[in-house]
Amino acid sequence: MATRKGPWDALFAIAVIQEGLFSAAQAKEAGCSQQLLGRYLATGKVERVTRALYRIVHFPRGESEDLLALWLWSKQEGVFSHETALFLHQLSDALPSVAHLTLPTKWLRRVVKRPGRLIVFYDDLSAEDRAWHGPVPVTSVRRTLADCLHANVSADLVAQASMHAAGRGLINSAEVLTAPAIGLWRHRAHT
């Protein structure tokens, strides 16, 4: 006979795949009422990270925790992109000082307070434009390079990233971008 999971077990199962984090909406879906969540806070089982975002206290902090918090803020609809995706795909040594997140175009109509250190782009990404880096979604390598090219990310950085991608077999050699070619393309696009 199967036993039914209680709210804590369901909440823990969610948090395990999100480096200990969970949103208020996920807690509700797990059967955790606001009162029960308040009790977990009062007894020190969970702590509030930001508005509507919590973490299980004794869960080890993960390397993607900051990105996970932003992804949960986006109601799990955002996809990390641009320079953040270059970093996650390990195509660049540059560590972006802000996170780059692409949200569906329906978010253009929403009035929401954006977390600090977040640059938002809007586009409806196809399944082939998406990948995963551990627990967070990220744009595919090809989409990442295209986004960086169109967002005027440093030509040298985009060229370096495309060379790394080709060297690792993530794109073919015909797709490698060079800094001079990027500069010429951008010059033509603006004239």
C-alpha positions in Angstrom: 0.0 0.0 0.0 1.5 3.4 -1.1 1.8 6.0 1.6 0.9 9.6 0.8 3.6 12.2 1.2 3.0 15.0 3.7 3.6 18.6 2.9 7.2 18.6 4.3 8.2 15.6 2.2 6.7 17.1 -0.9 8.4 20.4 -0.2 11.7 18.7 0.4 11.4 16.8 -2.9 11.0 20.1 -4.7 13.9 21.7 -2.8 16.3 18.9 -3.5 16.3 19.6 -7.2 16.6 23.3 -6.6 19.6 23.4 -4.3 17.4 23.8 -1.2 15.2 26.6 -2.6 11.5 26.7 -3.2 8.9 29.4 -4.0 5.8 30.2 -2.0 3.8 29.0 -5.0 5.6 25.7 -5.0 5.0 25.3 -1.2 1.3 25.8 -1.8 1.3 23.2 -4.6 3.1 20.8 -2.2 0.1 21.2 0.2 1.9 23.6 2.6 -0.5 26.2 3.8 0.6 29.7 4.8 0.2 28.8 8.4 2.3 25.7 8.0 5.0 27.6 6.1 4.9 30.2 9.0 5.5 27.3 11.5 8.4 26.0 9.4 9.9 29.6 9.5 9.3 29.9 13.3 10.9 26.6 14.1 13.9 27.3 11.9 13.3 24.5 9.3 13.2 27.1 6.5 14.4 30.6 6.1 13.1 33.5 3.9 15.6 34.4 1.1 13.5 37.1 -0.5 9.8 37.8 -0.9 8.1 34.5 -1.7 11.4 32.6 -1.9 12.6 30.2 0.8 15.3 27.7 1.5 15.5 24.7 3.7 18.0 25.7 6.4 20.1 22.6 6.6 20.4 22.1 2.9 23.9 22.8 1.6 24.1 25.9 -0.5 24.7 25.3 -4.2 26.7 27.1 -6.8 23.6 28.0 -8.8 21.6 29.3 -5.9 21.6 32.9 -7.0 20.5 31.9 -10.5 17.9 29.6 -9.1 16.5 32.4 -7.1 16.1 34.5 -10.3 14.6 31.6 -12.2 12.0 31.0 -9.4 11.3 34.8 -9.5 10.4 34.3 -13.2 7.9 31.6 -12.2 10.2 29.1 -13.9 9.5 30.7 -17.3 12.8 32.5 -17.8 15.9 31.1 -19.5 19.4 32.3 -18.8 20.9 33.8 -21.9 23.5 36.1 -23.4 26.7 36.5 -21.4 25.3 34.5 -18.5 24.7 31.6 -20.9 28.3 32.0 -22.3 29.5 31.6 -18.7 27.3 28.6 -17.9 28.3 26.8 -21.1 31.9 27.5 -20.1 32.5 29.3 -23.4 34.0 32.4 -21.8 36.2 33.2 -18.9 34.3 36.5 -18.4 32.2 36.4 -15.3 29.2 38.7 -15.9 28.4 41.1 -13.1 24.7 40.8 -13.8 22.5 37.9 -14.8 20.9 37.8 -18.3 17.4 36.2 -18.5 15.1 35.9 -21.5 11.5 35.9 -20.6 8.5 35.0 -22.8 7.0 38.0 -24.6 3.8 37.8 -22.6 5.9 39.2 -19.7 6.1 42.5 -21.6 2.6 43.3 -20.4 3.4 42.6 -16.8 4.4 45.2 -14.3 6.8 43.5 -11.9 9.6 44.7 -9.7 12.7 43.2 -11.2 15.4 41.9 -8.9 18.7 43.9 -8.8 21.6 42.7 -11.0 19.3 41.3 -13.7 19.0 42.3 -17.3 15.9 41.0 -19.0 15.3 40.2 -22.6 12.0 39.1 -24.2 11.5 36.4 -26.7 9.5 33.2 -27.1 12.2 30.5 -27.2 11.7 27.3 -29.1 12.5 23.9 -27.5 15.7 23.7 -29.7 16.8 27.1 -28.3 16.8 25.7 -24.7 19.1 23.5 -22.7 19.8 22.9 -19.0 22.9 23.6 -16.9 22.3 21.6 -13.8 19.1 22.9 -12.2 18.7 26.0 -14.4 17.5 26.5 -18.0 19.9 28.2 -20.4 19.8 29.0 -24.0 21.4 26.5 -26.4 25.0 27.2 -27.5 23.9 28.4 -31.0 21.1 30.6 -29.6 23.6 32.0 -27.0 26.1 33.0 -29.7 23.4 34.6 -31.8 22.0 36.5 -28.8 25.4 37.8 -28.0 26.1 38.8 -31.5 22.8 40.7 -31.8 23.2 42.3 -28.4 26.6 43.8 -29.3 28.6 41.8 -26.8 32.3 42.4 -27.4 33.2 40.9 -30.8 36.4 39.4 -29.3 34.3 37.7 -26.6 31.8 36.3 -29.1 34.6 35.1 -31.4 36.5 33.4 -28.5 33.2 31.7 -27.4 32.5 30.4 -30.9 36.0 29.0 -31.2 35.6 27.2 -27.8 32.2 25.9 -28.9 33.7 24.5 -32.2 36.7 23.1 -30.3 34.3 21.2 -28.1 32.1 20.0 -31.0 29.1 22.1 -29.9 28.9 23.9 -33.3 30.6 23.1 -36.6 33.6 24.9 -37.9 31.5 26.8 -40.5 29.7 28.5 -37.6 32.8 29.9 -36.0 32.7 33.7 -35.8 35.8 35.8 -36.0 36.1 39.3 -34.5 36.7 41.0 -37.9 33.7 39.3 -39.4 31.5 40.3 -36.5 32.7 43.9 -36.8 31.9 43.9 -40.5 28.5 42.4 -39.9 27.7 44.9 -37.2 28.9 47.8 -39.4 26.7 46.7 -42.3 23.7 46.1 -40.0 23.9 49.7 -38.8 24.3 51.4 -42.2 
